[in-house]
Amino acid sequence: MTWRLGDLTVNRIGFGAMRLPQLGAAFGPNSTPRDRGQAIEVLREAVALGVDHIDTAAFYFSRTRSANELINSALSPYPEGLVIVTKVGPSRTPQGEWLPLATPRQLRGQVEENLRQLGKDHLDVVNLRTSGLDDVTEHFEQLAALQQEGLIRHLGLSNVKKHHLDQAQRVAPVVCVQNSYGLGHHPEQDDFLGVCGERGIAFVPFFALAGANKEAGTSAEDDEVSEIAARHDASPAQVRLAWTLARGPHVLVIPGTGDLGHLRQNVAAGALRLTPEELTRLDALHLDES
């Protein structure tokens, strides 16, 4: 179960590093750093389980932990075939406060910082995260120039709409689109997911498990997903990941965790096959959230 990012082939279940530097999903000046040894153990176990696609960013850091540095420490020298995808555009002060979106000229510095932190001479894939930018042309032109210099192998986009993809593709090839998406989470992305499939572009949802955190108690959503999970002796999170992967062969997932047990469950979700009837029920649940 693989897909391609340009000339790079990856397993469709990857790993998102956002949670590694701190406990919990949120990162900021007051986030609690994660145990370093635990983070490194999770990264090494992910690769041992066959994960060959890790998503990260230089702005993923807590007071004393950096996702890029943890990846470098845990996995360098990097095994052959491991694809590290990073993103540029946003940035934070050393104290953790957010800065304005980078200008096109500032992107070189962000790319070079990712190279330094990861200990690499080129970046496999760099996603431009738009953060409210309406026209990505100038930013993408700068990344394309860095690609021509050999600092970047492939380019992608994050947090975008279809017109951003159109703008970027007029500049250079786009190998992936990262958007927030999951079961019952942003169903309006369905059409865009289809557009990416038609163009041979990987669609990479982040927060694919967000639906699990949107409802509390015994909501109808939880009951539906839990019932299907029980049929397969699986967890609700595994059902959510399996449903997301079933949206198309070009759909990748990058669930993040700092827990070894959750990591193993996430990777095992790739083997979970939902029945057509179960997928139909989940599709209806997904659209009910719109």
C-alpha positions as CSV (number, residue, x, y, z in Angstrom):
1,M,0.0,0.0,0.0
2,T,2.2,2.8,-1.3
3,W,2.0,6.0,-3.3
4,R,4.6,8.3,-4.9
5,L,5.8,11.7,-4.0
6,G,7.4,12.6,-7.3
7,D,10.0,9.9,-7.8
8,L,9.9,8.9,-4.2
9,T,7.7,6.0,-3.1
10,V,6.3,5.9,0.4
11,N,4.0,3.7,2.5
12,R,0.6,5.4,2.8
13,I,0.8,5.5,6.6
14,G,3.4,7.9,7.7
15,F,4.2,9.7,10.9
16,G,3.5,13.3,12.0
17,A,6.1,14.8,14.3
18,M,4.1,17.7,15.6
19,R,3.4,16.0,19.0
20,L,6.9,14.8,19.6
21,P,8.4,18.0,21.3
22,Q,5.6,18.4,23.8
23,L,2.8,16.6,25.6
24,G,-0.6,17.2,23.9
25,A,-1.3,18.5,20.4
26,A,-0.9,22.2,21.2
27,F,2.6,23.8,21.1
28,G,3.5,27.2,22.4
29,P,5.4,29.0,25.1
30,N,3.6,27.1,27.9
31,S,3.6,23.6,26.4
32,T,5.1,20.9,28.5
33,P,8.2,19.2,26.9
34,R,7.9,15.5,26.2
35,D,10.5,13.1,27.6
36,R,13.4,13.0,25.2
37,G,14.0,9.3,25.4
38,Q,10.4,8.5,24.8
39,A,10.3,10.7,21.7
40,I,13.4,9.1,20.3
41,E,12.1,5.6,21.0
42,V,8.8,6.4,19.2
43,L,10.7,7.6,16.1
44,R,12.9,4.5,16.0
45,E,10.0,2.2,16.5
46,A,8.1,4.0,13.7
47,V,10.9,3.3,11.2
48,A,11.2,-0.3,12.5
49,L,7.5,-0.8,11.8
50,G,8.0,0.3,8.2
51,V,7.1,4.0,8.3
52,D,9.1,5.7,5.6
53,H,7.4,9.1,5.5
54,I,7.8,11.6,8.4
55,D,6.2,15.0,8.4
56,T,7.9,17.8,10.4
57,A,8.7,21.5,10.5
58,A,11.2,23.8,12.1
59,F,8.4,25.5,14.0
60,Y,7.5,22.3,15.8
61,F,9.3,22.9,19.1
62,S,8.7,23.3,22.8
63,R,10.9,25.0,25.4
64,T,13.5,22.3,25.3
65,R,12.6,20.0,22.4
66,S,12.7,20.4,18.6
67,A,11.0,17.9,16.3
68,N,13.7,18.3,13.7
69,E,16.5,17.8,16.3
70,L,14.8,14.7,17.7
71,I,14.5,13.2,14.2
72,N,18.1,13.9,13.5
73,S,19.3,12.4,16.8
74,A,17.0,9.4,16.5
75,L,17.4,8.4,12.9
76,S,20.6,9.9,11.5
77,P,22.4,8.6,9.5
78,Y,19.0,8.2,7.8
79,P,18.1,4.8,6.4
80,E,17.8,4.6,2.6
81,G,14.2,5.3,1.5
82,L,13.2,7.4,4.4
83,V,11.4,10.5,3.2
84,I,11.3,13.5,5.5
85,V,8.7,16.1,4.5
86,T,8.9,19.6,6.1
87,K,7.0,22.8,5.7
88,V,7.9,26.5,5.5
89,G,5.9,29.8,5.7
90,P,5.0,30.0,9.4
91,S,7.7,30.6,12.0
92,R,8.0,31.3,15.8
93,T,10.3,33.3,18.0
94,P,12.7,31.3,20.2
95,Q,10.2,32.0,23.0
96,G,7.5,30.3,21.0
97,E,5.4,33.3,19.8
98,W,4.1,33.2,16.2
99,L,5.6,35.6,13.7
100,P,4.0,36.9,10.5
101,L,4.0,34.6,7.5
102,A,7.4,34.5,5.8
103,T,8.0,36.7,2.8
104,P,9.3,35.0,-0.4
105,R,12.8,36.2,0.4
106,Q,12.6,34.8,3.9
107,L,11.9,31.2,2.6
108,R,15.5,30.6,1.8
109,G,16.4,31.1,5.5
110,Q,13.7,28.7,6.6
111,V,14.8,26.0,4.1
112,E,18.4,26.4,5.3
113,E,17.3,26.2,9.0
114,N,15.5,22.9,8.3
115,L,18.6,21.6,6.5
116,R,20.7,22.5,9.5
117,Q,18.4,21.0,12.1
118,L,17.9,17.8,10.2
119,G,21.5,17.5,9.2
120,K,20.7,17.0,5.5
121,D,22.2,18.5,2.3
122,H,18.8,18.6,0.6
123,L,15.1,18.4,1.7
124,D,13.1,15.5,0.2
125,V,9.8,17.5,0.1
126,V,9.0,21.0,1.2
127,N,5.4,22.1,1.6
128,L,4.5,25.8,1.5
129,R,1.9,26.4,4.2
130,T,-0.2,29.3,3.2
131,S,-1.7,30.6,6.5
132,G,-4.2,32.9,4.8
133,L,-2.1,33.8,1.7
134,D,-4.4,34.3,-1.2
135,D,-1.8,34.1,-4.0
136,V,1.1,31.6,-3.6
137,T,2.8,32.4,-6.8
138,E,5.7,34.5,-5.5
139,H,6.4,32.2,-2.6
140,F,6.2,29.1,-4.8
141,E,8.6,30.7,-7.3
142,Q,11.1,31.2,-4.6
143,L,10.8,27.5,-3.5
144,A,11.1,26.5,-7.2
145,A,14.4,28.5,-7.4
146,L,15.7,26.6,-4.3
147,Q,14.7,23.4,-6.0
148,Q,16.7,24.3,-9.0
149,E,19.7,24.9,-6.8
150,G,19.4,21.4,-5.4
151,L,18.3,22.3,-1.9
152,I,14.8,20.8,-2.4
153,R,13.9,17.6,-4.3
154,H,10.1,18.0,-4.5
155,L,7.5,20.7,-3.6
156,G,4.0,20.6,-2.0
157,L,1.4,22.7,-0.4
158,S,-0.3,22.8,3.0
159,N,-3.5,24.4,4.2
160,V,-4.7,25.4,0.7
161,K,-7.6,25.6,-1.7
162,K,-7.9,24.6,-5.3
163,H,-6.9,28.0,-6.7
164,H,-3.7,27.8,-4.7
165,L,-2.9,24.4,-6.3
166,D,-3.6,25.9,-9.8
167,Q,-1.3,28.8,-9.1
168,A,1.5,26.6,-7.8
169,Q,1.2,24.1,-10.7
170,R,1.8,27.0,-13.1
171,V,5.2,27.5,-11.4
172,A,6.4,24.0,-10.7
173,P,5.2,20.4,-10.2
174,V,3.3,19.7,-6.9
175,V,3.6,16.3,-5.4
176,C,1.4,16.6,-2.4
177,V,-1.3,18.7,-0.7
178,Q,-1.7,18.7,3.1
179,N,-5.1,19.8,4.4
180,S,-7.0,19.2,7.6
181,Y,-9.4,16.4,6.9
182,G,-10.9,13.2,8.4
183,L,-14.1,11.4,9.2
184,G,-16.7,14.0,9.9
185,H,-14.0,16.6,9.7
186,H,-14.1,19.2,6.8
187,P,-16.3,17.1,4.4
188,E,-16.1,20.1,2.1
189,Q,-12.6,18.9,1.2
190,D,-14.1,15.9,-0.6
191,D,-14.1,17.6,-4.0
192,F,-10.5,18.8,-3.6
193,L,-9.4,15.4,-2.6
194,G,-10.9,14.2,-5.8
195,V,-9.1,16.9,-7.8
196,C,-5.8,15.8,-6.3
197,G,-6.5,12.2,-7.3
198,E,-7.3,13.2,-10.9
199,R,-3.9,15.1,-11.1
200,G,-1.9,12.3,-9.5
201,I,-1.1,14.4,-6.4
202,A,-1.0,12.9,-3.0
203,F,-3.6,14.2,-0.6
204,V,-2.2,14.1,2.9
205,P,-4.7,14.8,5.7
206,F,-3.5,16.2,9.0
207,F,-5.7,15.9,12.0
208,A,-7.2,12.8,10.4
209,L,-8.2,11.7,13.9
210,A,-9.7,15.1,14.9
211,G,-13.2,13.8,14.8
212,A,-12.4,11.7,17.8
213,N,-11.8,14.8,19.8
214,K,-14.8,16.8,18.6
215,E,-17.4,14.7,20.3
216,A,-17.6,13.8,23.9
217,G,-19.4,11.0,25.9
218,T,-21.6,8.6,23.9
219,S,-22.4,10.7,20.8
220,A,-24.0,9.1,17.8
221,E,-20.6,9.4,16.0
222,D,-18.7,7.6,18.7
223,D,-21.4,4.8,18.8
224,E,-21.2,4.3,15.1
225,V,-17.5,4.2,14.9
226,S,-17.1,2.1,18.0
227,E,-19.6,-0.5,16.8
228,I,-17.6,-1.0,13.6
229,A,-14.4,-1.0,15.5
230,A,-15.7,-3.8,17.8
231,R,-16.6,-5.9,14.7
232,H,-12.9,-5.9,13.7
233,D,-11.4,-6.0,17.2
234,A,-9.9,-2.6,16.4
235,S,-9.9,0.8,18.0
236,P,-12.1,3.7,16.8
237,A,-8.9,5.5,15.8
238,Q,-7.9,2.6,13.5
239,V,-11.4,2.7,11.9
240,R,-11.0,6.4,11.3
241,L,-7.6,5.9,9.6
242,A,-8.9,3.0,7.5
243,W,-11.8,5.1,6.3
244,T,-9.5,7.9,5.4
245,L,-7.2,5.6,3.4
246,A,-10.3,4.2,1.7
247,R,-11.0,7.6,0.2
248,G,-8.5,7.0,-2.6
249,P,-5.2,5.3,-3.4
250,H,-3.5,8.7,-3.4
251,V,-4.6,9.5,0.2
252,L,-1.8,9.2,2.8
253,V,-2.1,9.7,6.5
254,I,0.4,11.1,9.0
255,P,-1.0,10.4,12.5
256,G,1.2,11.7,15.2
257,T,1.7,10.3,18.7
258,G,4.2,10.1,21.5
259,D,2.9,6.8,22.7
260,L,4.4,3.5,21.5
261,G,1.1,1.6,21.8
262,H,-0.8,4.2,19.8
263,L,1.9,4.2,17.2
264,R,1.7,0.5,16.7
265,Q,-2.1,0.7,16.4
266,N,-1.9,3.5,13.8
267,V,0.5,1.5,11.6
268,A,-1.6,-1.6,12.0
269,A,-4.6,0.4,10.7
270,G,-3.2,-0.1,7.2
271,A,-4.2,-3.7,7.3
272,L,-7.8,-3.0,8.3
273,R,-10.3,-3.5,5.5
274,L,-13.7,-2.1,6.0
275,T,-16.7,-3.7,4.2
276,P,-18.6,-1.7,1.6
277,E,-21.6,-1.6,4.0
278,E,-19.4,-0.1,6.7
279,L,-17.8,2.4,4.4
280,T,-21.3,3.5,3.3
281,R,-22.4,4.0,6.9
282,L,-19.2,6.0,7.7
283,D,-19.6,8.0,4.5
284,A,-23.1,9.0,5.7
285,L,-21.7,9.9,9.1
286,H,-19.0,12.0,7.4
287,L,-21.6,14.0,5.4
288,D,-23.8,14.5,8.4
289,E,-21.1,16.8,9.8
290,S,-21.4,19.2,6.9
